[in-house]
């Protein structure tokens, strides 16, 4: 079994990382399965990172769903670490892409399990070739998202489906392979910037779907039927953290 036991600490080791991987990209994948405290890429041993998860459940989920996942040209190998803690000391090393080798995420606003309410919105599933995206502003369209992904060097989706709720733009992206979907999630999850005067934030999650649905999401139809102006105003401040699970 891959379950947690006395020998499984909250600090899994991740091996087989591509040189283009960095703590931010690795966080973009791990955050879907549990809250991350710290990520430290080893400077003396290339392709290895030490991860400190907040809870054992998160460490277990990372092992269950991401072990042997192919990301950015490499196959991840995740296993219990001998280290009892991820220690950060001295100036951080610099990776090939110029990013810092050690990063702390314990205070990140992108943690998805920091409250029971946030945790309840996550659906832990194995990666497939279809990604769920959400939290984009209502003003953007499919072309904006496709251009954003292209500019960041992501694989090109084979199809896209976007719908508008009362709160944000959300939808599905399908790729040729699960590996391309993983690459896109690592690169594009939590991209943020400004578009036509509006701030945007792109959030990504795996759906577990193996094919694109014919109809739009049920909750999209329900939102249009039930959401009121009061609800829209109340939820406006929450839109960057709202997960429209399908």
C-alpha positions in Angstrom: 0.0 0.0 0.0 1.1 3.6 -0.6 -0.5 4.8 2.6 1.1 6.7 5.3 2.9 4.8 8.1 5.3 5.5 10.8 8.2 5.6 8.3 6.5 8.1 6.0 7.3 11.6 7.1 5.7 14.7 5.8 8.8 15.3 3.7 8.7 13.3 0.4 11.7 13.3 -1.9 11.1 14.0 -5.6 13.6 12.5 -8.0 13.9 12.7 -11.8 13.2 16.4 -12.1 13.9 18.0 -15.5 16.3 21.0 -15.5 13.4 23.2 -16.6 11.5 22.4 -13.3 11.7 24.7 -10.4 10.0 25.1 -7.0 7.1 27.2 -8.4 6.3 24.7 -11.1 6.5 21.7 -8.7 4.2 23.6 -6.3 1.7 24.1 -9.1 1.3 20.3 -9.3 1.6 19.4 -5.6 -0.8 22.0 -4.4 -3.7 20.1 -6.0 -3.2 17.3 -3.5 -2.2 19.0 -0.3 -0.7 22.2 1.2 3.0 22.6 0.7 5.2 24.3 3.3 8.6 24.3 1.6 10.3 23.0 -1.5 14.1 22.8 -1.7 15.9 21.7 -4.9 19.3 20.2 -4.1 22.2 22.0 -5.7 24.7 19.2 -5.2 22.4 16.5 -6.6 20.7 17.6 -9.8 17.1 16.6 -10.4 16.2 16.1 -6.7 13.9 18.2 -4.5 12.9 17.8 -0.9 9.3 18.8 -0.2 7.7 19.5 3.2 4.0 19.0 3.2 1.7 20.5 5.9 -0.2 17.3 6.5 0.4 13.6 6.1 -2.7 13.2 4.0 -1.1 15.6 1.5 2.1 13.6 1.3 0.1 10.4 0.8 -1.9 12.0 -2.0 1.2 13.3 -3.7 2.7 9.8 -3.7 -0.5 8.2 -4.9 -1.3 10.5 -7.8 2.0 12.0 -9.0 4.5 9.2 -8.5 5.8 8.2 -12.0 4.0 11.1 -13.6 5.8 12.3 -16.7 6.3 16.1 -16.5 8.5 18.3 -18.7 10.2 15.3 -20.3 11.0 13.4 -17.1 9.3 10.8 -15.0 8.9 11.8 -11.3 9.9 9.3 -8.6 8.4 10.2 -5.2 9.5 8.4 -2.1 9.8 8.9 1.7 12.8 11.0 2.6 15.4 10.3 5.3 15.4 13.9 6.2 13.3 14.8 9.2 12.9 18.4 8.1 13.5 20.7 5.2 16.1 23.1 6.5 16.6 26.5 4.7 19.8 28.3 5.6 22.2 30.7 4.0 21.5 32.4 0.6 19.4 30.1 -1.6 21.1 28.5 -4.6 20.0 29.6 -8.1 18.7 27.1 -10.6 19.4 27.0 -14.3 16.3 29.1 -15.1 17.4 31.8 -12.6 14.8 30.9 -9.9 15.7 30.3 -6.3 16.3 26.7 -5.4 14.5 27.0 -2.0 11.0 28.5 -1.6 8.6 28.8 1.3 4.9 28.3 0.4 3.3 28.1 3.9 1.9 31.6 3.6 0.8 31.3 0.0 -2.7 32.4 -1.0 -2.7 29.5 -3.4 -2.9 26.8 -0.8 -6.1 24.8 -1.5 -6.5 23.0 1.9 -5.8 25.8 4.4 -9.4 25.8 5.6 -12.1 23.1 5.6 -14.2 25.2 3.1 -11.3 25.4 0.7 -10.4 21.7 1.1 -14.0 20.6 0.4 -13.8 22.2 -3.0 -11.0 20.0 -4.2 -11.5 16.7 -6.0 -8.4 14.5 -5.8 -8.1 12.5 -9.0 -5.3 11.1 -11.2 -4.0 13.3 -13.9 -5.6 12.9 -17.3 -5.3 14.8 -20.6 -8.1 17.1 -19.6 -7.6 20.1 -17.3 -10.2 22.2 -15.5 -9.4 25.9 -15.4 -11.2 28.5 -13.3 -11.0 31.9 -11.6 -10.5 33.8 -14.8 -12.4 37.1 -15.0 -15.7 37.2 -17.0 -14.2 39.5 -19.6 -11.7 37.0 -21.1 -12.5 34.5 -23.9 -11.0 31.3 -25.3 -8.6 33.2 -27.6 -7.2 35.1 -24.6 -6.5 31.8 -22.8 -5.0 30.1 -25.8 -2.7 33.0 -26.4 -1.7 33.1 -22.8 -0.7 29.4 -22.9 1.2 29.8 -26.1 3.1 32.8 -24.8 4.3 30.7 -21.8 5.4 27.8 -24.0 2.7 25.4 -23.0 1.5 22.6 -25.3 -1.3 23.5 -27.6 -4.7 22.2 -26.5 -6.7 20.1 -29.0 -10.0 21.6 -27.7 -11.3 24.2 -25.2 -14.6 24.7 -23.6 -15.3 27.9 -21.6 -18.5 28.9 -19.7 -19.4 32.0 -17.7 -20.8 31.7 -14.2 -21.9 34.6 -12.1 -18.4 34.8 -10.6 -15.8 33.9 -13.2 -14.8 32.2 -16.5 -14.1 28.5 -16.2 -13.9 25.5 -18.4 -12.0 22.6 -19.8 -8.8 22.1 -21.8 -8.1 18.9 -23.6 -4.6 17.9 -24.8 -3.1 15.1 -26.9 -1.7 13.4 -23.8 -1.7 13.4 -20.0 1.9 14.5 -20.1 1.0 17.6 -22.1 -1.7 18.4 -19.5 0.8 17.9 -16.7 3.3 20.2 -18.4 0.6 22.9 -18.8 -0.5 22.6 -15.2 3.2 23.0 -14.0 3.8 26.0 -16.2 0.4 27.8 -16.2 -1.3 27.1 -12.9 -1.5 30.4 -11.0 -0.5 32.6 -13.9 -1.6 36.2 -13.2 -1.4 39.5 -14.8 -3.5 42.3 -16.4 -5.7 42.1 -19.5 -7.6 45.2 -20.8 -7.4 46.8 -17.4 -8.6 43.7 -15.5 -6.5 41.6 -13.2 -6.6 37.9 -14.1 -5.6 34.8 -12.3 -5.6 31.3 -13.9 -6.1 28.3 -11.6 -5.9 24.8 -12.9 -7.0 21.4 -11.5 -7.1 17.9 -12.8 -10.6 16.6 -13.6 -10.2 12.8 -13.8 -12.2 13.0 -17.1 -10.9 11.0 -20.0 -13.0 12.8 -22.7 -14.6 16.1 -23.1 -18.3 16.3 -22.0 -20.9 17.3 -24.6 -22.8 19.6 -22.2 -21.5 22.4 -20.0 -21.2 21.9 -16.3 -24.3 21.4 -14.2 -23.2 24.1 -11.7 -22.9 26.6 -14.5 -26.6 26.2 -15.3 -27.4 26.3 -11.6 -25.4 29.5 -11.1 -27.3 31.3 -13.9 -30.6 30.1 -12.4 -30.0 30.8 -8.7 -27.3 33.4 -8.3 -28.6 36.8 -7.3 -26.9 40.2 -7.4 -26.4 40.0 -3.6 -24.6 36.7 -4.1 -22.5 38.1 -6.9 -21.4 41.0 -4.7 -20.6 38.7 -1.8 -18.6 36.3 -3.8 -16.7 39.0 -5.8 -13.9 39.1 -3.3 -13.7 35.3 -3.2 -13.4 34.7 -6.9 -9.6 34.2 -6.9 -10.0 31.3 -4.5 -13.3 29.8 -5.8 -13.0 26.3 -7.2 -15.7 25.4 -9.6 -15.3 21.7 -9.5 -16.9 19.9 -12.3 
